[in-house]
Amino acid sequence: MELASLPNGLELYTESPTEAEYLYKEMYEHGCYDSFSLPDDPFVLDVGANIGMFSLYTKQRYPTAEIIAFEPIPVTRDILRRNIALHGLTGITVEDCALGEKAENDVVFTHYPRLPGNSTRYPEQKQLQIDVCLRLYPEDDTIEQHQGYEVHVPVDRLSRRLPAGRRVDLLKVDVEGAEYEVLLGIDAADWPRIDRLIVEVQDLDGRLDLICGFLRDKGYRTEVGPSPMVEEEILTFLVTAVREGL
């Protein structure tokens, strides 16, 4: 763990200062989460919270925001909590599980210390990214970045973790291949109280059309844009969805 200093003077604990700067540029320079505004006191779900960059960014824009941050990887979750304490953030609850279509115990994930934001339940889906990076970057560095180890974590359904009756102003999902399963873990009765979503999707096997169609069927208008700073060949997109009428 290191304390990384980012271009605007922001400091965050991280396993990978290189990735922390990458995330900083995505959010603070490219504005990848700036496609819509939120109410003054938003309730936000940060699914795939990683080291807390998105939660911190949200609290800087909306200081009274209430956030539930989901991060299943133990070492990353510890760093997330340290970053919350480092910045004296309040109104953030950290949940120690992954989310999926059904509740499960002891599910195997792969954690990448050099790329903790890429940690995933589905490491086989990283092959396209690895192949692209091998063409563009030094082989030794690419191989080292994608060296991971297994961790066992619980998985729950999002609807089991939602506070009763609360309206969700934004659901952010960045879960490295399990995004559709996260959405399937939301009960039909809960969808009407979720106003906005932003979901990172790697378009493998038609997943982008699947998720966009699913969200439109739930009553959202959707827009798709490239994920900033990700090589085009890796097929990674950001889907924004806003409930009709907002």
C-alpha positions as CSV (number, residue, x, y, z in Angstrom):
1,M,0.0,0.0,0.0
2,E,1.3,3.5,-0.9
3,L,0.0,7.0,-0.5
4,A,-0.3,8.3,-4.0
5,S,-0.2,12.1,-4.8
6,L,-2.4,12.9,-7.8
7,P,-2.1,15.9,-10.2
8,N,-4.6,18.2,-8.3
9,G,-2.9,17.5,-4.9
10,L,-5.4,14.7,-4.0
11,E,-3.9,11.9,-2.0
12,L,-5.2,8.3,-1.8
13,Y,-3.9,5.0,-0.5
14,T,-3.5,2.4,-3.3
15,E,-1.7,-0.8,-4.2
16,S,-1.1,0.8,-7.6
17,P,-0.2,4.5,-8.0
18,T,-0.3,4.0,-11.7
19,E,-3.9,2.8,-11.7
20,A,-4.9,5.5,-9.2
21,E,-3.6,8.2,-11.6
22,Y,-5.5,6.5,-14.4
23,L,-8.7,6.6,-12.4
24,Y,-8.1,10.2,-11.5
25,K,-7.8,11.2,-15.2
26,E,-10.9,9.3,-16.1
27,M,-13.0,11.1,-13.5
28,Y,-11.4,14.5,-12.9
29,E,-10.0,15.2,-16.4
30,H,-12.3,13.3,-18.7
31,G,-15.5,13.7,-16.7
32,C,-16.6,10.1,-17.3
33,Y,-19.3,10.4,-14.6
34,D,-20.5,13.9,-15.4
35,S,-23.2,13.1,-17.9
36,F,-26.0,14.2,-15.6
37,S,-26.5,16.1,-12.4
38,L,-28.0,14.8,-9.1
39,P,-30.2,16.2,-6.4
40,D,-28.5,18.2,-3.7
41,D,-28.6,15.3,-1.2
42,P,-28.3,12.3,-3.4
43,F,-28.4,8.6,-2.3
44,V,-25.8,6.8,-4.4
45,L,-24.8,3.1,-4.7
46,D,-21.1,2.6,-5.7
47,V,-21.0,-1.0,-6.9
48,G,-17.4,-1.9,-7.5
49,A,-16.0,0.8,-5.2
50,N,-12.3,-0.1,-5.5
51,I,-10.2,2.3,-3.5
52,G,-13.0,4.9,-3.3
53,M,-12.1,7.3,-6.1
54,F,-15.7,7.5,-7.3
55,S,-17.1,7.9,-3.8
56,L,-14.7,10.6,-3.0
57,Y,-15.4,12.4,-6.3
58,T,-19.1,12.2,-5.6
59,K,-18.7,13.6,-2.0
60,Q,-16.6,16.5,-3.4
61,R,-19.4,17.4,-5.8
62,Y,-22.3,16.6,-3.4
63,P,-20.9,16.9,0.2
64,T,-24.1,15.7,1.8
65,A,-24.5,12.6,-0.4
66,E,-25.2,9.3,1.3
67,I,-23.3,6.4,-0.4
68,I,-23.2,2.7,0.0
69,A,-19.9,1.4,-1.4
70,F,-19.7,-2.3,-2.3
71,E,-16.1,-3.7,-2.5
72,P,-15.6,-7.5,-2.1
73,I,-11.8,-7.8,-2.3
74,P,-10.5,-7.7,1.2
75,V,-7.2,-5.8,0.6
76,T,-9.0,-3.2,-1.6
77,R,-11.8,-2.8,0.9
78,D,-9.2,-2.1,3.6
79,I,-7.7,0.6,1.4
80,L,-11.2,2.0,0.6
81,R,-11.8,2.4,4.4
82,R,-8.4,4.1,4.9
83,N,-9.2,6.6,2.1
84,I,-12.5,7.4,3.7
85,A,-10.8,8.0,7.0
86,L,-7.9,9.9,5.3
87,H,-10.4,12.5,3.9
88,G,-12.7,12.5,6.9
89,L,-15.7,11.4,4.8
90,T,-19.0,10.8,6.5
91,G,-22.2,9.3,5.1
92,I,-20.4,6.3,3.4
93,T,-21.3,2.8,4.3
94,V,-18.9,0.0,3.1
95,E,-20.4,-3.4,2.3
96,D,-18.0,-6.4,2.2
97,C,-19.7,-8.4,-0.6
98,A,-19.9,-8.6,-4.4
99,L,-23.3,-8.4,-6.0
100,G,-24.9,-10.8,-8.5
101,E,-28.0,-12.5,-9.6
102,K,-28.2,-14.7,-6.5
103,A,-26.8,-14.9,-3.0
104,E,-23.7,-17.2,-2.8
105,N,-21.0,-18.0,-0.3
106,D,-17.3,-18.4,-0.9
107,V,-17.1,-17.4,-4.6
108,V,-13.7,-17.3,-6.2
109,F,-12.5,-13.9,-7.6
110,T,-9.1,-13.0,-9.0
111,H,-7.4,-10.0,-7.6
112,Y,-4.7,-8.2,-9.5
113,P,-2.4,-6.2,-7.2
114,R,-1.0,-4.1,-10.1
115,L,-4.4,-3.5,-11.5
116,P,-6.8,-3.8,-8.6
117,G,-9.7,-2.1,-10.5
118,N,-9.6,-5.1,-12.9
119,S,-10.1,-7.7,-10.2
120,T,-12.9,-10.0,-11.3
121,R,-15.1,-13.1,-10.9
122,Y,-14.3,-13.8,-14.6
123,P,-10.6,-13.7,-15.2
124,E,-11.0,-15.5,-18.6
125,Q,-12.7,-12.3,-19.8
126,K,-9.5,-10.4,-19.5
127,Q,-7.9,-12.2,-22.4
128,L,-8.9,-9.6,-25.0
129,Q,-7.4,-6.8,-22.8
130,I,-4.2,-8.8,-22.4
131,D,-3.9,-9.5,-26.1
132,V,-4.4,-5.8,-26.9
133,C,-1.9,-4.7,-24.3
134,L,0.7,-7.2,-25.5
135,R,0.5,-5.4,-28.9
136,L,0.8,-1.9,-27.5
137,Y,2.9,-2.2,-24.4
138,P,6.0,-4.0,-23.1
139,E,5.4,-7.7,-22.8
140,D,6.9,-8.1,-19.3
141,D,4.9,-5.2,-17.9
142,T,1.7,-6.5,-19.3
143,I,2.2,-10.0,-18.0
144,E,3.1,-8.7,-14.6
145,Q,0.1,-6.4,-14.4
146,H,-2.2,-9.4,-15.1
147,Q,-0.7,-11.7,-12.5
148,G,-3.4,-12.3,-9.9
149,Y,-4.3,-14.5,-7.0
150,E,-7.6,-16.0,-5.9
151,V,-9.7,-14.7,-3.1
152,H,-13.0,-16.1,-1.8
153,V,-15.8,-13.6,-1.2
154,P,-19.6,-13.6,-0.6
155,V,-22.0,-12.5,-3.3
156,D,-25.4,-11.1,-2.5
157,R,-28.4,-9.6,-4.5
158,L,-28.6,-5.8,-4.6
159,S,-32.3,-5.9,-3.5
160,R,-31.3,-7.6,-0.3
161,R,-29.0,-4.7,0.5
162,L,-31.2,-1.7,-0.4
163,P,-32.7,0.3,2.5
164,A,-36.5,-0.1,2.5
165,G,-38.3,2.7,0.8
166,R,-35.2,4.8,-0.2
167,R,-35.0,6.3,-3.6
168,V,-31.7,5.7,-5.4
169,D,-30.5,8.8,-7.3
170,L,-27.6,7.0,-8.9
171,L,-26.5,3.4,-9.2
172,K,-23.0,3.1,-10.5
173,V,-21.8,-0.3,-11.6
174,D,-18.2,-1.2,-12.5
175,V,-17.7,-4.9,-11.8
176,E,-15.5,-6.3,-14.5
177,G,-17.8,-8.6,-16.3
178,A,-20.6,-9.2,-13.8
179,E,-22.7,-6.1,-14.5
180,Y,-25.7,-7.9,-16.1
181,E,-25.8,-10.2,-13.1
182,V,-25.8,-7.2,-10.7
183,L,-28.9,-5.9,-12.6
184,L,-30.6,-9.2,-12.5
185,G,-30.2,-9.1,-8.7
186,I,-32.7,-6.2,-8.5
187,D,-36.3,-7.2,-7.8
188,A,-39.0,-5.9,-10.1
189,A,-40.5,-3.9,-7.3
190,D,-37.2,-2.0,-6.7
191,W,-36.6,-0.8,-10.2
192,P,-39.1,2.1,-10.1
193,R,-37.1,3.7,-7.3
194,I,-33.8,3.7,-9.1
195,D,-33.6,7.0,-11.1
196,R,-30.2,6.8,-12.9
197,L,-27.5,4.3,-13.7
198,I,-24.1,4.4,-15.1
199,V,-22.7,1.0,-16.0
200,E,-19.3,0.1,-17.5
201,V,-19.7,-2.7,-20.1
202,Q,-17.2,-4.6,-22.1
203,D,-19.0,-5.6,-25.2
204,L,-18.2,-9.3,-25.3
205,D,-20.8,-11.7,-26.8
206,G,-23.4,-9.0,-27.4
207,R,-23.4,-7.8,-23.8
208,L,-23.8,-4.1,-24.7
209,D,-27.0,-4.6,-26.6
210,L,-28.3,-7.0,-24.0
211,I,-27.8,-4.5,-21.1
212,C,-29.1,-1.5,-23.1
213,G,-32.2,-3.5,-24.1
214,F,-32.7,-4.7,-20.5
215,L,-32.6,-1.1,-19.2
216,R,-34.9,0.3,-21.8
217,D,-37.4,-2.5,-20.9
218,K,-37.2,-1.2,-17.3
219,G,-38.2,2.3,-18.4
220,Y,-34.9,4.1,-19.0
221,R,-33.6,6.0,-21.9
222,T,-30.0,5.0,-22.5
223,E,-26.9,6.5,-24.1
224,V,-23.6,4.8,-24.9
225,G,-20.2,6.3,-25.1
226,P,-16.6,4.9,-25.1
227,S,-15.0,4.5,-21.7
228,P,-12.3,7.2,-21.7
229,M,-8.7,6.1,-21.9
230,V,-9.5,2.5,-22.7
231,E,-8.1,1.3,-26.0
232,E,-10.9,1.1,-28.6
233,E,-10.1,-2.6,-29.3
234,I,-10.9,-3.6,-25.8
235,L,-14.6,-2.8,-26.5
236,T,-15.3,-1.0,-23.2
237,F,-18.2,1.4,-23.0
238,L,-20.1,3.5,-20.5
239,V,-23.9,3.1,-20.5
240,T,-25.9,5.9,-18.9
241,A,-29.5,5.3,-18.2
242,V,-32.1,7.9,-16.9
243,R,-35.6,7.0,-16.0
244,E,-38.1,8.4,-18.5
245,G,-39.7,11.6,-17.1
246,L,-36.6,12.9,-15.3
